[in-house]
Amino acid sequence: MRPNRTFLLALPLGAAFYGTAIAGAADLPRTRIKWEKVSLVDNLNEGIDVVDVNRDGKLDIISGPLWFEAPNWTPHPVRDVGINNKEFFENNGDHAIDLNGDGYPDVISASWFSDKVYWYENPGKEGLAEGRAWKQHFIVDGQNTCEGTLLQDIDGDKVPELILNHWTAEKPMTIIRVKLGRNGAAPQFEKVEIGKPQTGHGIGVGDINGDKRSDIVLPGGWFEQPSSDWAEKPWPFHKHNGFKMDHSSVPCLVVDVNGDGRNDIIYGKAHDYGLFWMEQGPAKDGEPTWAQHEIDKSFSQVHCLVWTDLDDDGRKEIITGKRYRAHGDGDPGAADPQCLMRFIWNDKTKSFDKDVISYGEKIGSGMQIRVADLDGDKKLDLAVAGKSGTYILFNRGPNK
């Protein structure tokens, strides 16, 4: 079946969207930030990252098969990305990092269906100028049910780990330790299985129990990081008390929502309607207690979340949206308009206020949302990639 685009409104390249003057969107709140929205490419790619690819001092965008050179966003090749299962690019996330120490950022990428995870080597100054493809290198295999990946420093050594999430509960919880190369030498990778199969669709990283160490949250519970030698010891697994985050977002967020000193969990239903936060209460019998709160159920397929401060008021907000055709036509709300939303914590009502970033413009959240000042105006912008294309959303300040 062809994608249902009946409700989608495509704006011209670089068009600015300052309100919600879209048919069928009259009940949406007025957007609080002015956004200038630029379409980079219309393809099926869903991974994206922001980095200075060519070391010219400007942030560029890597998006699957291409990188886009600032400030004119000129496309250049990175690699060939195949299509699997009819409409899935073989890329469920892009992570930019200089792996071999040559000063140029490389990129790590996995796929839902491929058995292997690879990194792609930046060809450097001459290679970039010539438009050379980035050389593919093997990291790990056995990952053919990979829902998504995170690149995050879990042990505080300033070198991030590659954290794998699988949609099947039959895979062990796997982390890839990264040993960076120097002066162009190849990096090294170590596969660490921190516990028995307790995985499933959805993952988050953060300190659950207040011991200042990052834990790993999954749909059915959380892995507690040991106090030392995390790669040598099994991580204790704790089941959630009374709830399960079925088919949750990648990532979900582990943050202190209400300022009570305990980290809570924010998650979306990646293949259904609903965005929620689980409030952590006092421990009972040594285990956290939780109370569920609904944030929003007006859009479906909340597949990734970001916690950032877009308006520079010192308070972070949730940034998320609808992933287009996450299961083709198989998810509830699959044909609904795509959207990007911001949710702002209201300390008076102890709930989140919704702020529209985009609605009905073909702009969704894909597998990743990247936040950075892309044009040097000291305002945080957004970069997203999904099956309806790759976009930059430039933050133009308060919408007065």
DALIN-V911463 format. One record per backbone hydrogen bond with DSSP energy under -0.5 kcal/mol. NH is the residue of the N-H (numbers start at 1). CO is the residue of the C=O. If there is no record, write none. Layout:
BEGIN
NH	CO
NH	CO
END
This chain:
BEGIN
5	3
8	5
9	360
10	8
11	9
14	37
15	12
17	35
18	16
22	20
25	22
28	25
34	397
35	17
36	394
37	15
37	35
38	36
38	392
40	390
41	390
43	41
46	91
49	62
51	60
53	51
60	51
61	68
62	49
63	61
63	66
66	63
67	76
68	61
69	67
69	74
73	69
74	69
76	67
78	65
79	65
84	88
87	85
88	84
89	44
89	87
90	82
91	89
92	110
95	108
97	106
99	97
106	97
107	120
108	95
109	118
110	93
117	140
118	109
119	137
120	107
121	135
127	123
128	124
129	125
130	126
131	127
131	128
132	127
134	78
135	121
137	119
139	117
140	117
143	115
146	143
147	145
147	165
148	165
150	163
152	150
152	161
154	152
161	152
162	176
163	150
163	161
164	162
164	174
165	148
167	145
171	168
173	195
174	172
175	192
176	162
177	175
177	190
179	177
179	188
180	178
181	99
183	101
184	100
185	182
188	179
190	177
192	175
194	173
194	192
195	173
198	171
199	171
200	166
201	167
203	249
204	217
206	215
208	206
214	154
215	206
216	223
217	204
218	221
219	202
221	218
222	238
223	216
224	222
224	236
225	223
232	229
233	229
235	194
236	224
238	222
240	220
242	240
245	219
246	244
248	201
248	245
249	268
250	303
251	203
252	203
253	266
255	253
255	264
257	255
264	255
265	278
266	253
267	276
269	274
270	247
270	268
271	247
272	269
274	299
275	296
276	267
277	293
278	265
279	277
279	291
281	289
284	287
287	284
289	281
291	279
293	277
295	275
296	275
301	272
302	269
302	272
303	301
303	321
305	251
306	319
308	306
308	317
310	308
317	308
318	343
319	306
320	341
321	304
322	339
323	301
323	321
324	322
326	323
327	328
328	325
330	327
332	271
334	331
336	333
340	358
341	320
342	355
343	318
344	353
346	351
347	345
350	346
351	346
353	344
355	342
357	340
358	340
360	338
364	362
365	322
367	46
367	385
368	46
368	365
370	383
372	381
374	372
381	372
382	393
383	370
384	391
385	368
386	389
389	43
389	386
390	41
391	384
392	38
393	382
394	36
394	392
396	34
396	394
399	32
400	398
END
